[in-house]
């Protein structure tokens, strides 16, 4: 098997309209799939599918252990933009492995990280 990369991430959301607004307007991701219970958004070379929670069992369990890290070209700019759009963002962390990143949660508590690789200065 030759894995080529991530096809898409899929999450259940408690309020589809609220989540469509968050991902489409607040984050500025490009809408793709728009159906009755489903919406999809392009960001960079990745894709996120959000689905109204119509599960019979497990409904209402959001966030949890899921965490998606997104690579950005300007972490400080992304941080400022999201903060200006009302997203509660964490501080920019300078990780020892060369990534500068910050965290935030979507309306259902799914945990996201935006980060940029920064070459260590010697």
Secondary structure as UniProt FT lines:
FT   STRAND          9..13
FT   HELIX           16..21
FT   HELIX           22..26
FT   STRAND          30..34
FT   STRAND          38..43
FT   TURN            44..45
FT   STRAND          46..52
FT   TURN            59..60
FT   TURN            64..65
FT   STRAND          67..71
FT   HELIX           75..84
FT   TURN            85..86
FT   STRAND          93..94
FT   TURN            96..97
FT   STRAND          99..105
FT   TURN            107..108
FT   STRAND          111..117
//
